[in-house]
Each structure stands twice: as C-alpha cells, then as structure tokens.
Amino acid sequence: MKELKRNMLLLERLTKKKVIFINENSEGHSYGCVMLFFDFDKLKSIQNKIEKEDLYEDEPGFGLEKDPHLTLLYGLYSNRIKNDENVFDTVLNFDIPKLELYNISLFKNKEYEVLKFDVKQKIKEYSKKDDILYKINKKLTERFPYKETYPDYHPHSTIAYLKLGKGKKYVDMFKNKIYQVSPRDIVYSKSDGKEKERSILVENKSKYLKVKDHIAKMHIPSELKEKILDLVNSGTRVSDKHPVIHGLTKPTDFNKRVKEHNLPTGYELGADKKGFFIATQRARSNSYENAVDIPIDSIKFIDSTG
C-alpha cells in the first residue's frame, strides 16, 4: 500500500495532474501496479555517500530507497482483473535476464528531487523494441485494463528522494557508473492494500523453461507454435505421448468475446497441431486456428460438461 501511494504521489508531481486513490470497494476505477524487484548489492554503498541532511524525509516512505525495484506497469484497473495469477503468468512467460542500471539522473518537482538509475536489458545493439522490459510492459497493456498515466514507458530504479537542489552533486559523483542486477521477485500491488509476490529465481522458472522447450520441439506448424508459446503459464501441461498442450492463458480477444456474449468460463484452453480448443475433464471442442474462433455453441456445451 505504501509503495502504491508513493508511486501515485510521484506520478502526480511529475505530470502535474491529480491522481485519485480509490479503494477496490469504492465506485469507480482503482489503480494497481506490477513491480520487478532485484538484488543490488552496491545500493547500500551508493546510499552511504548521500549526506543525511540532503534527504527529503518530510513524508513517510521517502528518504532512501530500501528495496530496489522498477515498475513494469502502473495504472492497472485491479478491480477488473478477476484472476491475479494471469498477471504473474504474463510476466513469468518472459525469461528475464540480468539487467543494467545506468545513466544516474534526476526527476524534479516543486517539493523534492528523485535520484534514480535508468534500467535496461544489456543488448549488444540496443533498441527498445528488443528490450525485455518494454516487451513485458507492452504485453501487460495488451492483456489487462489500465489507465495510461505516462505517455511513454521509461524503466528506472529510485536510489533516494532528495531536497531540492541537492541531487546534482550525486549525479556528478556517480556519472558513467554502470551496475548489473539480478531480478528476484514480481510484486503485484493492488489498490486495496493487498500485495502478491512471485519469485523469478532460475530454479523456480525451470518448469516454464522445460514446458516451452518441450513445445518448441513439437511437430506443430511454426506460426501456431509461436501463438502457443506466447500463452504458456505456470499451469501449462504438455502430453508426453501426443503434441497436446493444456492450461494455456486465454488470450485477450477470446476473453473479450466471452464477456461481450456473457459466456461461461468453466473450462481451460488447450492446443494441438491443428489449433486451439477448450476442454473440461469430460469433453473438449474441435480445434481452431485461433482461440477466438471457437464457436459460441461449443463454449456453452463444453462448459456444461464440467
């Protein structure tokens, strides 16, 4: 809750627009955010060089940043997201590598300055479209309802909140410094104060990687395979005997159609070499090129068998 409110305060002061905090039980929209936390051993040594009298500590939650992270997406209408696990699945479908902190710089407003690093994926020939952080941000905006609060996504990690005019000397002090950090956790902070967390340590991602690797080796048309891989999540299962995949994430266009027609949802999405199908333990539909192509009558019938 503190992290979410602090993000809102920062956003309001940077954009000079009022950001309204609304509880999940209130009428209207509520904002949530998805954050990526990482291990940054050098942060303490950097912060030790910041003089106590330079810190902005007039409000709770400011001063020195205690747990380094970046925001993957702020502005989620969390009261419209029925299954929080889908948020984590969307992020964890990406194999997030070590990241690079660079370009120490400042955000400024009328009350304080934010000393921060920009964050990016280390790529030999860098471009935003290839950066995994931008890919995750884009995928989240495609799959979940959200309020666009910034015109452009700009991943950064806060070091400290400083009094006005105190930041430049620290920018000069750490100019051209670059640090490597290891992603640790995904945190989904909802507007009602609830936070959920998932680890992204390599050992906990082995299942995702094994499933994706298995699917990649299946005899499935390449275009269809690419669609399937994009929908793999923590609950995805693969048959050892046949090229059949169960427990895929339902894509946005499919969910939109279900909502528009007030269709039932008591089934899972799967795929085989012919396309996508829905199934319960008792029955499954025919396969179609896209999940959104599954007929309404089939959806109703398969749901009735669950």
Backbone bond lengths (Angstrom), bond angles and torsions (degrees), N, CA, C in turn:
res aa  C-N    CA-C-N  psi(-1)  N-CA   C-N-CA  omega(-1)  CA-C   N-CA-C  phi
1 M - - - 1.460 - - 1.520 111.03 -
2 K 1.326 116.77 -45.25 1.462 120.22 179.31 1.514 110.84 -61.02
3 E 1.344 116.51 -42.49 1.460 120.70 -179.13 1.515 110.67 -63.46
4 L 1.337 117.24 -42.63 1.456 121.04 -178.98 1.523 110.90 -65.08
5 K 1.327 117.28 -45.29 1.465 120.20 -179.86 1.525 110.92 -64.90
6 R 1.330 116.69 -36.01 1.458 119.34 179.09 1.525 110.44 -67.41
7 N 1.327 116.59 -39.36 1.463 120.02 174.88 1.516 111.09 -59.43
8 M 1.325 116.57 -39.30 1.464 121.04 -179.57 1.522 111.09 -67.21
9 L 1.336 116.47 -42.59 1.466 120.14 178.17 1.515 111.40 -61.79
10 L 1.338 115.27 -43.60 1.455 119.99 -179.80 1.522 110.19 -64.16
11 L 1.322 115.88 -44.45 1.458 120.39 179.65 1.519 110.96 -60.33
12 E 1.324 116.45 -43.86 1.459 121.24 -178.03 1.514 111.45 -62.69
13 R 1.312 116.43 -39.30 1.460 119.84 -176.52 1.515 112.39 -78.47
14 L 1.322 116.06 -28.93 1.467 119.28 179.09 1.518 111.97 -78.40
15 T 1.337 116.67 -38.03 1.461 120.67 -176.77 1.516 112.96 -93.37
16 K 1.370 115.89 -12.28 1.465 121.95 -177.51 1.525 111.42 60.06
17 K 1.348 115.92 30.83 1.442 121.52 176.44 1.523 108.72 -123.41
18 K 1.317 115.72 145.46 1.454 120.33 -179.65 1.517 110.71 -72.75
19 V 1.328 116.65 128.95 1.462 122.11 175.77 1.517 107.07 -111.80
20 I 1.334 116.47 122.44 1.461 120.85 -174.15 1.517 110.42 -96.02
21 F 1.315 116.49 129.21 1.469 121.82 176.67 1.518 108.24 -91.54
22 I 1.327 116.87 121.19 1.454 121.71 -178.61 1.511 108.98 -126.68
23 N 1.319 117.09 128.43 1.454 121.08 178.97 1.519 110.75 -68.41
24 E 1.345 117.09 153.63 1.459 122.07 -179.51 1.524 111.52 -56.41
25 N 1.333 118.09 -29.81 1.448 120.50 -176.59 1.522 112.24 -88.57
26 S 1.323 117.50 -1.25 1.449 121.16 179.38 1.520 109.86 -88.06
27 E 1.320 115.41 164.09 1.454 119.52 174.19 1.520 108.56 -75.53
28 G 1.326 116.43 147.95 1.460 119.66 178.38 1.519 110.90 104.95
29 H 1.313 115.82 -166.07 1.456 121.23 -176.56 1.523 111.10 -96.67
30 S 1.308 116.33 156.24 1.451 121.61 175.91 1.514 108.22 -128.84
31 Y 1.309 116.48 147.63 1.454 120.89 -177.36 1.523 110.77 -107.07
32 G 1.310 115.74 137.82 1.449 122.43 172.98 1.512 108.65 -127.86
33 C 1.317 117.05 172.90 1.458 119.71 177.82 1.529 110.60 -145.09
34 V 1.318 114.81 153.73 1.458 122.13 177.18 1.516 107.80 -114.44
35 M 1.329 116.87 126.07 1.457 121.71 -174.68 1.525 111.33 -123.31
36 L 1.292 115.35 150.46 1.459 123.07 176.06 1.522 108.42 -112.96
37 F 1.322 116.68 115.82 1.465 122.21 178.28 1.523 109.27 -97.55
38 F 1.322 115.87 147.21 1.466 119.02 -177.19 1.521 111.10 -144.03
39 D 1.317 114.86 160.74 1.465 121.43 176.31 1.522 109.09 -83.14
40 F 1.341 115.82 125.23 1.458 121.71 -179.11 1.529 108.15 -137.61
41 D 1.324 115.42 86.14 1.459 121.30 -174.01 1.525 113.21 -62.57
42 K 1.311 117.35 -26.84 1.464 120.94 -175.76 1.530 112.98 -82.51
43 L 1.323 117.21 -9.20 1.465 119.22 -175.51 1.525 112.21 -58.97
44 K 1.326 116.47 -42.83 1.465 119.99 -177.62 1.522 111.42 -61.76
45 S 1.330 117.20 -41.18 1.466 120.10 -179.09 1.529 111.07 -67.47
46 I 1.332 116.59 -32.90 1.468 120.17 175.94 1.524 109.88 -68.53
47 Q 1.317 116.00 -46.72 1.470 120.26 -178.33 1.527 112.32 -66.10
48 N 1.331 117.81 -28.50 1.469 120.79 178.70 1.524 112.67 -64.25
49 K 1.337 115.93 -18.98 1.469 120.09 179.95 1.528 112.41 -90.66
50 I 1.321 115.44 -2.64 1.464 120.11 177.34 1.533 109.03 -89.32
51 E 1.303 116.67 125.30 1.467 121.15 -177.61 1.530 110.33 -72.25
52 K 1.316 114.97 138.75 1.461 122.05 -176.59 1.523 112.03 -55.37
53 E 1.313 116.85 -40.56 1.470 120.81 -177.04 1.526 112.91 -71.28
54 D 1.338 117.14 -11.55 1.466 120.51 178.50 1.523 112.66 -88.15
55 L 1.321 117.34 -12.60 1.455 121.21 -176.31 1.525 112.50 -75.28
56 Y 1.315 116.51 141.17 1.459 122.21 171.96 1.528 107.09 -91.45
57 E 1.333 116.42 111.87 1.466 121.45 -177.12 1.516 111.39 -131.98
58 D 1.322 116.26 28.95 1.463 120.41 -178.02 1.518 112.71 -73.65
59 E 1.325 116.99 -15.15 1.466 121.34 -179.40 1.525 109.05 -131.90
60 P 1.328 117.27 148.47 1.467 120.56 177.94 1.529 111.24 -60.74
61 G 1.332 116.23 141.78 1.453 120.94 176.79 1.511 114.74 90.10
62 F 1.355 117.04 0.27 1.454 119.88 178.75 1.536 108.77 -103.24
63 G 1.333 119.03 -156.03 1.460 120.60 -175.54 1.519 110.33 80.37
64 L 1.321 116.75 -132.29 1.464 121.58 179.72 1.527 110.97 -84.26
65 E 1.321 115.58 139.36 1.467 120.03 174.80 1.528 108.44 -73.55
66 K 1.333 116.33 127.35 1.464 119.64 -174.20 1.530 113.12 -93.84
67 D 1.320 117.58 -28.45 1.459 119.96 -176.22 1.527 108.46 -133.65
68 P 1.333 117.73 98.44 1.471 120.86 -172.66 1.526 112.98 -60.67
69 H 1.325 115.53 136.91 1.456 121.37 -177.71 1.523 109.45 -162.96
70 L 1.310 115.57 173.10 1.458 122.25 170.51 1.526 107.49 -135.08
71 T 1.308 116.43 158.97 1.461 121.71 178.57 1.520 109.24 -94.69
72 L 1.335 116.16 127.06 1.463 121.28 177.29 1.527 110.41 -84.48
73 L 1.328 116.58 -38.28 1.462 121.30 174.04 1.514 109.72 -159.92
74 Y 1.319 116.31 128.64 1.469 122.26 173.23 1.518 108.32 -113.50
75 G 1.326 116.78 143.36 1.451 120.76 176.98 1.515 114.01 111.74
76 L 1.345 117.83 10.86 1.466 120.80 179.96 1.530 111.10 -65.13
77 Y 1.323 116.16 135.99 1.459 120.98 170.60 1.527 106.82 -81.51
78 S 1.300 116.35 82.85 1.460 120.34 -171.17 1.521 113.02 -66.57
79 N 1.329 117.55 -22.32 1.468 118.95 178.26 1.525 112.23 -74.53
80 R 1.339 117.22 -9.82 1.467 120.32 177.73 1.534 111.91 -98.50
81 I 1.311 117.36 -7.80 1.463 121.10 -177.87 1.526 108.25 -94.33
82 K 1.322 116.12 109.38 1.464 120.45 -173.22 1.519 112.95 -76.51
83 N 1.313 117.18 -33.75 1.467 120.48 -176.72 1.526 109.44 -121.19
84 D 1.319 116.67 105.16 1.463 121.14 -178.62 1.522 112.50 -61.37
85 E 1.348 116.01 -28.18 1.461 119.17 -178.59 1.524 111.76 -62.22
86 N 1.327 116.82 -27.51 1.464 119.33 178.84 1.518 111.90 -64.91
87 V 1.341 116.16 -30.20 1.469 120.36 177.26 1.527 109.58 -65.93
88 F 1.338 115.75 -47.52 1.465 119.65 179.16 1.526 111.46 -65.24
89 D 1.327 116.10 -41.14 1.467 119.32 -179.46 1.522 110.91 -60.24
90 T 1.323 116.32 -39.16 1.466 120.24 -179.58 1.517 110.86 -60.75
91 V 1.332 116.50 -42.86 1.471 120.63 -179.51 1.521 111.07 -73.33
92 L 1.336 115.92 -44.00 1.464 120.02 -174.05 1.522 113.15 -74.84
93 N 1.323 117.03 -8.52 1.464 119.07 172.16 1.522 111.23 -68.21
94 F 1.320 116.44 -17.59 1.460 121.84 177.45 1.525 109.67 -95.11
95 D 1.293 116.16 138.78 1.466 122.00 176.69 1.531 107.34 -90.03
96 I 1.324 116.79 93.57 1.463 121.43 -172.17 1.534 110.30 -79.00
97 P 1.313 118.16 118.90 1.469 121.41 -178.73 1.528 111.14 -85.79
98 K 1.314 116.65 -175.23 1.461 119.95 171.34 1.526 108.71 -61.77
99 L 1.330 115.14 147.85 1.459 120.93 -177.40 1.517 110.33 -115.18
100 E 1.310 114.85 165.78 1.469 120.52 -176.76 1.525 109.95 -117.69
101 L 1.332 116.08 125.70 1.461 122.07 172.36 1.519 107.97 -95.58
102 Y 1.322 116.35 129.00 1.463 120.02 -174.74 1.534 109.44 -152.63
103 N 1.332 115.97 174.48 1.464 121.85 172.77 1.528 112.32 51.96
104 I 1.333 117.51 62.98 1.452 120.18 175.82 1.530 108.62 -59.27
105 S 1.324 116.38 135.31 1.459 120.71 -173.22 1.525 109.84 -160.08
106 L 1.346 116.07 -174.83 1.462 121.15 -174.15 1.522 112.45 -127.10
107 F 1.346 114.91 143.90 1.460 122.99 158.93 1.523 105.23 -100.14
108 K 1.315 117.49 140.26 1.464 119.52 178.75 1.521 110.32 -127.63
109 N 1.345 115.60 145.77 1.455 121.21 169.42 1.526 108.43 -145.84
110 K 1.307 118.12 -166.96 1.468 120.92 -172.72 1.524 113.34 -74.25
111 E 1.331 117.73 -16.19 1.459 119.85 -173.41 1.529 114.34 -112.62
112 Y 1.316 118.32 -30.91 1.454 120.76 -176.41 1.512 110.64 -160.18
113 E 1.323 115.82 174.62 1.459 122.71 175.19 1.524 108.90 -119.21
114 V 1.316 116.85 146.78 1.460 121.82 177.93 1.524 108.35 -109.88
115 L 1.316 115.71 115.46 1.464 121.24 176.39 1.526 107.23 -87.52
116 K 1.348 117.18 123.94 1.460 119.31 -172.96 1.528 111.33 -149.58
117 F 1.318 113.76 161.58 1.461 122.29 170.72 1.524 108.49 -103.36
118 D 1.315 117.50 144.50 1.452 120.75 164.50 1.524 107.20 -77.22
119 V 1.331 116.50 155.19 1.463 121.01 -176.83 1.525 109.22 -130.54
120 K 1.323 115.95 138.97 1.463 120.11 177.76 1.518 110.14 -152.24
121 Q 1.313 115.35 165.58 1.453 121.27 170.22 1.522 107.95 -80.53
122 K 1.310 116.27 138.60 1.458 119.79 179.04 1.526 108.80 -78.89
123 I 1.328 115.39 110.74 1.458 122.39 -179.20 1.527 108.14 -129.25
124 K 1.311 116.21 138.91 1.469 120.19 -175.37 1.521 111.49 -58.15
125 E 1.325 117.57 -52.26 1.458 121.56 175.28 1.521 107.04 -111.68
126 Y 1.316 115.91 90.67 1.463 121.28 -168.01 1.519 112.73 -71.36
127 S 1.340 114.63 139.03 1.457 122.23 167.68 1.526 107.04 -151.57
128 K 1.314 117.21 146.16 1.456 121.13 -177.46 1.523 111.97 -59.40
129 K 1.338 116.67 -36.41 1.465 119.09 -176.78 1.530 112.13 -65.90
130 D 1.334 117.33 -19.55 1.461 121.29 178.73 1.527 112.66 -97.83
131 D 1.321 116.68 -9.51 1.469 121.76 -177.44 1.527 109.28 -75.85
132 I 1.322 116.89 127.16 1.459 121.50 -175.40 1.522 112.48 -62.86
133 L 1.331 118.65 -29.70 1.465 121.21 179.26 1.522 110.72 -65.56
134 Y 1.317 116.55 -41.24 1.466 120.75 178.06 1.528 110.44 -70.13
135 K 1.323 116.96 -34.02 1.466 120.46 177.58 1.530 110.44 -65.45
136 I 1.331 116.49 -42.93 1.468 120.38 179.46 1.518 110.11 -65.79
137 N 1.318 117.08 -45.42 1.468 121.12 178.47 1.530 110.61 -57.03
138 K 1.320 116.29 -45.10 1.469 121.17 -179.21 1.525 110.86 -63.69
139 K 1.327 116.54 -43.08 1.459 120.53 -178.53 1.532 111.17 -65.25
140 L 1.330 116.72 -39.27 1.468 120.59 177.53 1.522 111.01 -63.36
141 T 1.334 116.85 -41.68 1.464 120.03 -179.87 1.526 111.65 -68.74
142 E 1.321 116.94 -26.64 1.463 121.04 179.18 1.524 111.78 -77.60
143 R 1.327 116.80 -31.35 1.463 120.03 -171.02 1.522 114.54 -99.04
144 F 1.338 117.34 -18.81 1.463 118.94 -174.02 1.524 111.53 -132.00
145 P 1.346 117.10 148.94 1.465 120.45 178.31 1.532 110.38 -70.94
146 Y 1.316 116.23 135.74 1.457 119.03 -177.81 1.527 110.14 -154.30
147 K 1.318 115.56 161.05 1.452 123.38 175.33 1.521 108.18 -99.09
148 E 1.323 117.47 123.95 1.462 120.11 179.04 1.521 108.85 -73.47
149 T 1.322 116.01 109.07 1.466 121.07 -175.36 1.519 113.06 -102.39
150 Y 1.331 116.97 -24.48 1.463 122.40 174.09 1.528 108.23 -121.45
151 P 1.324 118.61 141.23 1.464 119.98 178.15 1.530 112.65 -65.26
152 D 1.337 116.21 -31.97 1.464 120.85 -179.68 1.527 109.29 -136.20
153 Y 1.328 115.39 142.67 1.464 120.11 175.73 1.520 109.36 -75.32
154 H 1.339 116.21 133.44 1.462 120.88 -177.92 1.527 108.15 -141.33
155 P 1.335 118.48 89.95 1.466 120.31 -176.74 1.525 112.36 -64.93
156 H 1.323 115.28 130.27 1.467 120.28 179.37 1.526 108.87 -151.19
157 S 1.323 115.54 163.66 1.459 121.98 -179.54 1.524 109.15 -131.58
158 T 1.321 115.55 123.83 1.464 121.22 -176.84 1.525 111.65 -74.38
159 I 1.329 115.36 139.44 1.464 122.38 174.45 1.522 109.58 -100.14
160 A 1.347 115.25 -47.47 1.467 120.15 -177.47 1.523 110.57 -165.63
161 Y 1.339 114.82 158.59 1.454 122.50 172.94 1.532 106.82 -103.47
162 L 1.319 115.77 126.06 1.466 120.91 -172.29 1.525 111.66 -120.16
163 K 1.320 115.08 157.59 1.460 119.85 174.25 1.530 109.21 -67.52
164 L 1.303 115.68 156.02 1.456 120.89 -178.39 1.522 111.45 -57.37
165 G 1.330 116.05 133.76 1.460 121.64 177.32 1.515 114.73 84.17
166 K 1.335 118.18 -0.96 1.467 121.10 -175.42 1.536 113.52 -99.14
167 G 1.320 118.14 -5.08 1.447 119.64 -171.66 1.516 116.55 -85.79
168 K 1.317 117.91 -30.43 1.464 121.21 -171.97 1.527 112.98 -58.13
169 K 1.315 117.09 -39.09 1.470 118.81 -177.56 1.530 111.52 -64.81
170 Y 1.327 117.35 -29.49 1.465 120.52 178.95 1.532 110.64 -79.90
171 V 1.325 116.67 -31.39 1.462 120.06 172.82 1.526 109.12 -62.17
172 D 1.343 115.98 -44.36 1.466 120.69 178.39 1.526 111.19 -65.43
173 M 1.329 116.44 -38.32 1.465 121.87 -177.23 1.539 111.63 -64.04
174 F 1.327 116.99 -38.29 1.467 120.68 -175.23 1.532 112.12 -110.83
175 K 1.300 116.43 18.92 1.460 121.70 179.59 1.534 110.41 -57.16
176 N 1.311 115.91 136.68 1.474 123.77 177.92 1.525 114.35 69.67
177 K 1.331 117.64 6.28 1.467 119.96 176.51 1.531 109.84 -77.16
178 I 1.327 116.07 137.58 1.456 122.41 178.49 1.530 108.67 -129.66
179 Y 1.322 116.40 134.89 1.460 120.91 -178.21 1.532 109.84 -129.62
180 Q 1.329 115.90 145.42 1.454 122.36 175.13 1.533 108.19 -99.44
181 V 1.338 116.54 136.35 1.464 120.51 179.34 1.523 109.78 -131.01
182 S 1.327 115.45 152.18 1.464 121.38 -178.32 1.524 110.30 -107.54
183 P 1.345 118.21 119.87 1.472 121.31 177.51 1.519 111.18 -57.48
184 R 1.341 115.88 142.71 1.464 120.03 -175.15 1.532 112.69 -124.68
185 D 1.337 117.42 -53.14 1.462 120.69 -173.73 1.526 111.32 -139.73
186 I 1.325 114.62 152.85 1.462 121.68 168.13 1.527 106.68 -106.28
187 V 1.322 117.04 129.92 1.465 121.88 178.07 1.523 108.87 -120.74
188 Y 1.314 115.73 126.73 1.468 122.29 175.87 1.526 106.99 -106.10
189 S 1.322 116.55 108.99 1.461 122.71 -177.59 1.520 108.90 -101.12
190 K 1.328 115.71 120.12 1.462 120.87 -177.02 1.532 110.12 -100.86
191 S 1.317 115.87 160.49 1.466 119.47 -173.12 1.522 113.70 -71.37
192 D 1.336 118.35 -12.91 1.464 119.98 178.41 1.525 111.91 -87.43
193 G 1.342 116.17 6.55 1.456 119.81 178.51 1.511 113.87 95.62
194 K 1.328 117.32 -9.66 1.461 120.54 -179.69 1.522 110.14 -80.05
195 E 1.312 116.11 138.29 1.460 121.92 175.34 1.519 109.47 -126.11
196 K 1.322 115.31 136.51 1.462 120.81 175.45 1.519 108.20 -119.86
197 E 1.312 115.52 147.06 1.461 120.57 -173.24 1.524 111.13 -134.14
198 R 1.325 115.89 141.95 1.462 120.91 174.22 1.527 108.68 -135.00
199 S 1.325 115.32 138.66 1.457 120.71 178.70 1.520 110.40 -79.53
200 I 1.322 116.17 143.36 1.461 119.75 174.60 1.527 110.98 -119.26
201 L 1.323 115.98 21.99 1.455 119.50 176.00 1.523 109.84 -60.39
202 V 1.301 116.10 150.21 1.464 121.96 -173.58 1.526 112.32 -54.07
203 E 1.342 116.30 -42.44 1.458 118.01 -176.97 1.524 112.46 -65.11
204 N 1.334 117.23 -28.26 1.454 120.89 179.42 1.523 112.41 -84.83
205 K 1.326 116.97 -10.25 1.458 120.50 179.20 1.522 112.64 -100.49
206 S 1.317 116.84 0.30 1.458 119.76 -176.22 1.533 111.90 -58.64
207 K 1.325 116.50 -35.83 1.461 120.07 179.88 1.529 110.68 -62.69
208 Y 1.344 116.10 -45.17 1.463 119.35 179.08 1.528 110.42 -58.70
209 L 1.325 114.30 -46.29 1.458 119.19 -175.90 1.521 111.48 -66.28
210 K 1.331 116.50 -39.22 1.467 120.28 179.48 1.527 110.81 -65.63
211 V 1.338 116.11 -42.99 1.465 119.78 179.61 1.522 109.99 -64.16
212 K 1.314 117.04 -46.23 1.464 120.25 -179.90 1.529 111.19 -62.83
213 D 1.311 115.79 -39.78 1.459 119.89 179.89 1.529 110.28 -65.21
214 H 1.331 115.60 -40.80 1.465 120.71 178.71 1.532 110.00 -61.63
215 I 1.332 116.78 -47.17 1.466 120.89 -179.27 1.523 110.78 -63.65
216 A 1.327 116.05 -39.54 1.471 120.36 -179.26 1.520 112.12 -60.02
217 K 1.340 116.96 -27.35 1.459 121.40 -178.10 1.525 112.95 -92.55
218 M 1.340 116.33 -4.82 1.462 119.70 -178.55 1.531 111.52 -72.50
219 H 1.322 116.12 153.09 1.473 122.07 177.57 1.528 108.36 -84.76
220 I 1.325 114.66 77.50 1.458 123.47 -179.88 1.524 107.33 -128.68
221 P 1.343 118.65 140.22 1.467 120.23 178.06 1.521 111.54 -49.69
222 S 1.323 116.75 136.98 1.465 121.68 -171.20 1.526 113.41 -58.71
223 E 1.338 117.77 -39.66 1.469 120.38 -179.29 1.525 110.79 -65.64
224 L 1.327 116.36 -42.17 1.457 121.15 177.27 1.522 110.32 -66.48
225 K 1.318 116.65 -41.54 1.467 121.22 -179.74 1.524 111.14 -58.86
226 E 1.333 116.30 -39.93 1.463 120.44 179.53 1.527 111.01 -63.08
227 K 1.329 116.55 -39.86 1.465 120.84 177.60 1.526 110.80 -64.59
228 I 1.333 115.24 -42.01 1.471 120.12 -179.16 1.523 111.11 -63.95
229 L 1.319 117.16 -46.62 1.468 121.37 -178.27 1.515 111.71 -59.65
230 D 1.326 116.46 -31.10 1.459 120.69 -179.78 1.522 112.26 -71.28
231 L 1.340 117.39 -14.17 1.463 121.85 -176.14 1.524 113.12 -111.15
232 V 1.332 117.46 5.73 1.469 121.00 178.01 1.525 109.82 -67.21
233 N 1.326 117.08 139.20 1.464 121.99 177.98 1.521 109.93 -141.93
234 S 1.324 116.53 -173.10 1.466 120.74 -174.36 1.528 113.26 -65.16
235 G 1.339 117.04 -19.54 1.454 119.44 -179.05 1.514 114.15 -102.73
236 T 1.308 117.61 6.47 1.467 121.09 -178.13 1.526 111.13 -70.17
237 R 1.333 115.44 136.32 1.467 121.36 -178.61 1.520 108.99 -126.42
238 V 1.320 116.03 146.44 1.462 121.45 -178.14 1.525 109.59 -123.82
239 S 1.323 116.22 134.56 1.461 121.09 176.96 1.525 109.95 -76.24
240 D 1.322 116.80 135.32 1.469 120.95 179.35 1.531 112.07 -78.48
241 K 1.347 116.94 -25.75 1.460 121.04 -175.29 1.530 112.95 -90.88
242 H 1.324 117.27 -33.39 1.459 121.25 -176.05 1.534 109.85 -131.96
243 P 1.328 116.82 154.55 1.469 118.75 177.49 1.529 111.24 -75.50
244 V 1.339 116.14 71.96 1.461 121.73 -179.44 1.520 108.92 -127.48
245 I 1.323 116.07 132.68 1.460 122.12 -179.01 1.519 108.89 -119.71
246 H 1.319 117.06 134.66 1.462 122.46 178.05 1.536 110.13 -120.22
247 G 1.329 115.67 158.05 1.457 120.69 172.86 1.515 114.75 76.11
248 L 1.325 117.32 35.79 1.467 120.74 177.36 1.530 110.43 -80.79
249 T 1.313 116.47 155.29 1.463 121.61 174.41 1.523 108.92 -70.41
250 K 1.325 116.30 131.38 1.463 119.97 178.67 1.525 109.76 -72.48
251 P 1.326 118.11 126.72 1.469 119.98 -176.20 1.528 112.88 -69.86
252 T 1.331 115.26 162.69 1.459 121.97 -174.48 1.522 112.76 -58.18
253 D 1.330 118.10 -45.13 1.467 119.91 -177.04 1.528 111.46 -65.24
254 F 1.333 116.92 -33.16 1.466 121.24 176.48 1.531 110.09 -66.75
255 N 1.325 116.67 -48.47 1.470 121.16 179.94 1.534 111.52 -61.51
256 K 1.321 115.87 -37.75 1.466 120.15 179.40 1.526 110.49 -63.98
257 R 1.323 116.33 -42.61 1.466 121.21 179.27 1.526 110.89 -64.78
258 V 1.339 116.34 -41.87 1.467 120.76 178.02 1.530 110.26 -59.64
259 K 1.327 116.16 -43.28 1.461 120.62 -178.76 1.525 111.33 -68.00
260 E 1.328 116.52 -43.24 1.466 120.97 -178.24 1.525 112.24 -61.55
261 H 1.337 116.33 -35.76 1.462 120.92 -177.22 1.527 112.26 -101.24
262 N 1.330 116.11 7.82 1.464 121.55 178.84 1.528 111.68 52.12
263 L 1.339 114.78 49.05 1.469 120.94 -176.37 1.530 111.09 -89.05
264 P 1.325 118.06 155.82 1.467 121.68 178.14 1.535 111.29 -71.25
265 T 1.327 115.81 165.12 1.472 120.24 -175.26 1.532 113.32 -132.72
266 G 1.337 117.60 20.03 1.466 120.04 -175.50 1.513 114.11 -86.08
267 Y 1.303 117.86 56.27 1.462 123.11 -178.32 1.521 108.05 -157.13
268 E 1.311 117.39 168.67 1.458 120.45 176.65 1.523 109.89 -116.36
269 L 1.310 115.22 161.33 1.461 121.27 178.88 1.520 109.51 -96.71
270 G 1.328 116.02 134.96 1.450 121.31 177.03 1.522 110.99 -134.81
271 A 1.312 116.49 179.82 1.463 120.96 179.13 1.523 109.84 -153.48
272 D 1.316 114.96 152.18 1.455 122.08 171.87 1.530 107.53 -138.49
273 K 1.312 117.87 -167.18 1.461 119.93 -175.06 1.530 113.45 -69.73
274 K 1.349 116.84 -11.35 1.464 120.68 178.84 1.525 113.13 -95.57
275 G 1.323 116.53 -19.03 1.457 119.07 -179.12 1.519 112.72 145.93
276 F 1.342 116.16 -154.91 1.464 122.27 -175.64 1.529 111.32 -99.36
277 F 1.337 114.54 147.42 1.463 120.53 176.85 1.524 108.90 -142.67
278 I 1.323 116.23 166.01 1.465 120.51 171.39 1.523 107.49 -115.42
279 A 1.342 116.04 153.82 1.469 118.78 -174.26 1.519 111.81 -155.00
280 T 1.319 114.34 153.48 1.460 122.68 165.44 1.528 105.78 -117.70
281 Q 1.314 117.23 -172.62 1.461 119.59 178.34 1.525 111.46 -70.24
282 R 1.337 117.06 -17.67 1.471 120.57 -174.97 1.522 114.02 -104.46
283 A 1.317 117.60 -22.46 1.466 118.63 -174.48 1.526 110.99 -156.96
284 R 1.335 114.88 162.31 1.459 120.69 175.25 1.522 109.48 -144.02
285 S 1.308 115.26 156.10 1.462 120.26 179.17 1.521 110.42 -84.22
286 N 1.328 115.93 176.11 1.455 120.38 169.53 1.534 108.81 -69.88
287 S 1.310 116.82 169.15 1.462 121.83 -179.62 1.525 110.78 -96.34
288 Y 1.348 114.67 143.62 1.460 120.78 -178.60 1.532 109.72 -133.73
289 E 1.310 115.18 154.83 1.461 120.63 -175.82 1.523 112.00 -56.91
290 N 1.322 116.72 -38.96 1.463 122.33 177.46 1.523 108.88 -129.69
291 A 1.319 116.66 148.09 1.469 120.62 -179.56 1.526 111.00 -59.73
292 V 1.323 116.90 -35.71 1.466 120.67 -177.49 1.527 111.90 -66.52
293 D 1.339 117.03 -14.76 1.463 121.25 -179.66 1.526 113.22 -84.04
294 I 1.318 118.20 -7.98 1.465 120.97 -179.54 1.532 108.51 -64.18
295 P 1.338 118.58 123.85 1.473 121.57 -174.63 1.531 112.99 -60.56
296 I 1.304 114.83 149.28 1.466 121.16 179.29 1.527 111.01 -60.05
297 D 1.341 117.26 -42.27 1.476 120.14 179.47 1.527 111.28 -60.74
298 S 1.342 117.14 -37.09 1.463 120.83 178.34 1.518 110.88 -66.63
299 I 1.319 116.08 -41.18 1.471 120.17 179.06 1.521 110.49 -60.29
300 K 1.328 116.38 -45.59 1.469 120.62 -179.36 1.530 111.15 -64.79
301 F 1.338 116.24 -41.53 1.464 119.21 -177.91 1.545 111.17 -68.31
302 I 1.330 116.02 -48.37 1.478 118.70 -178.58 1.523 110.34 -60.97
303 D 1.313 116.93 -39.80 1.470 119.68 178.19 1.522 111.16 -61.86
304 S 1.319 117.48 -34.91 1.474 120.85 -178.24 1.531 112.90 -69.51
305 T 1.333 116.97 -15.41 1.468 120.02 -178.87 1.522 112.79 -90.73
306 G 1.327 115.94 -7.41 1.456 120.30 -175.88 1.523 114.03 -74.70
